[in-house]
Amino acid sequence: MLENILKRYFDEIPPWIIRAWEVAKEMLGEGSHGLSHTLRVLKLSLYIGSQEGADLEVLALASLLHDVARPLEDRGIIQDHAKESARIAKEILKGHPRVEEVVHAIEAHRFSNDVKPRTLEARILSDADKIDALGAVGIARVFMYSGENGRSIEDSIEHFKRKILKLKDMIYTSTGRKMAQERHEFVEIFLKQLEKELNEL
């Protein structure tokens, strides 16, 4: 799967990317924020980056490592997976000429923190992570997370309204905005039908 994504954008896969992928596989399992999410964010980031003129190696590294500390946060070991994932990235990418840009992109990707993305690559990673929370995939992820954490359908609806439906207005790139709008509209249709079914009898 990784090679299929990368071969569209790289003639040869940089060894730094292979190293980042090994770390991601070691630290992440599956679930709403697992390896499949990481690969989708990679795919989205590289596509948006190719349209927007970004550094694709920086994007690939940041995408693969952006959530590696998420399991530690889920277990209550750390408070902020973005900061810890950035710290891990800085450690394993020591010597990479653009390591600080990778680190910044990871620090700035999180919906709920106050780090503003200063670079194109950071904005794209933020966009890709948010786009993966929208559309049919985003709906599936919400209910995966709800199952993982014992959250009801009604509580999940509140999460859609409190967070998911706001994401399209937080997209930075023109490429990302087009993708987010289409997925946003699908979520609205789904929620309308879900609430109808819950309230019709």
N, C-alpha and C positions, 0 to 999 in steps of 0.2 A: 504493500500500500504506500509506504513512504517513497519508494523509488518511483512509483507511478506518478506521484504528485510532483516530485522534484525534477524528473526528466523533461518536463515541459519547459522548465526555466533554467536548468543548468546542464551544460555539456558534460561536465564531470561534477560529482557531488563533493563539495569541500569537506575535508576531514573534520573540521569543526562541527559541521552539521551532523555527521555520524556520531561524534562524541555527545552532542546534545541529545540526540535521539536515544542513545544508550542510557543516559541519565533519566530521561523521561520514562523509558520502559521500566527502569529499576524502581522509580519512585511512585509511579502512577499505576493504578489498576483500572477497572472500568467503573461506570457509573455516570452520573450527570456531569461530573467534571473530570472524567477519566481520559484514557488515551484516545478514544474515538473523538471526543471533543477537541483534544489537542490537534489531531490530524485535520479535523474540519477547519479549525482556526488557521492552521498552516495553509491549507488549500485556499481559504478565503483571503488571507493576507497576501499570498503570492499573486493571486489574481488581481486584487485591488492594487497592489504595489506595481505590477506590470503595466497597469493602466495609468497609474499616477506618477511613474518615474522614480520609484523608491529604490533603495539598496536592498536587493532581494536576499542577500546573505544575512544581513542584519535582521531582516524580517523573519527569515526561516529560524534563526537561532532564538529570537525573542518568542516566536510562536511556540516552538518546541519546549521552551523552558518556562513559559509564563505561569503555569499552574503546578509546577513540580512540588511545591510545598503545600498544596491544597489539602492532601491527606493529613498533614500535621495540624493544620487549622481545624479540620473536621474532628480530630481526636482531642482538641483542646490543648495541644502542646504549644502552639504559637497563636498569636492574635491576628496577624496580617500575612496571608500567604503571598501577597504581591511583594512585600518587602523581603520576606525570606527567600522567595524564588529569585529575586534580583540578587540577593547576597550569594546564593548558590551559583547563579550564572556568572557572577564576577569571579568567583573562585575557579570554576571549571574552564572558563574562557580566558584565563590569565594569559596574556601574550597576544590575544587577538587585537588587531589595530583599531577596531571599533567597539571594543567591549563596553565602553561607557554608554554608547548609544543603545546597545542591547539592554543593558541594565536599566537605563531610563525608561525604555519602552515597557519593560516588565513592571517597573514601579508604577507607571502611569496607566496601566490597562484597566485597573479595577473600577467598577461602577461606583463603589461606595467610599473611595478615598479622595483626598483633596490634592493629589498630584496631577497637575495639568500637563498634557503631552506637548513638549516643545519642538519635537522633530516630526517630519513627515512619517517616519517609520513608527514612531510612538502613536501617532494619530491613527495610522492604518491598523496597528494591532488592536487598539481600543475599538475601532470600527468592527473588525472581524470578530472579536469576542462578543460584541453586542449583537451583531447580525446572527451569530449562532444561537442566540437566545430568542430569536424571532422565527416566524413561520412554523411549518409543521415540525421541523426539528426542535425549535424552541419549545413548542407545546409538549412534545415528547419529553424533553429534558425537565420541564417544570414538574411533570407528573412522575418522572423518575426520582427527582429530588424529594417530592412529596412522599413517595413510597419509602425512600431511604430514611426520612425523618418523621414519619407518622403524621403527615399533614393532611387534612381533609380536603375534599373537592372545594368546599366553600372557602377555606383558607387559601387554597391555590388560586381561586378566582381573585381574591384580594391581592395576592402577589402579582398577578397579571396587571391589575389596575394600578397598584402602587409602584411597580417597577417596569414590567415588560412593555406596557403600552407607552411609556415615556422614552424608550430607547431610540426610536427613530428621530427624535429631535435632538439627540446627543451625538449624531454621526458627523464626522468632520469632512470626509472626502465626497466629492460628487459621485464617484463610482459607488461608494458605500451607501449614499443616500438613496440611489435608485434601487439597490438591492433591499435595503431596509424598508422602503415604502411598500414594496410588493408583499414582503413577509408580514409587515404590520397589518396590512389589510386582511390577510388570511387569518391572523390572530383575532381581529375584531369579529370576523364572520363566525369563527369557532366559538368565541365567548358568547355571542348573541344566541347561537343555537344551544349551547350548554346551559345558559341561564333559562332559556325557554323550557327546556326539558326538565330542569330542576323545579320549575315553578308552575308547570302546566296542570297538575292535578291537585 
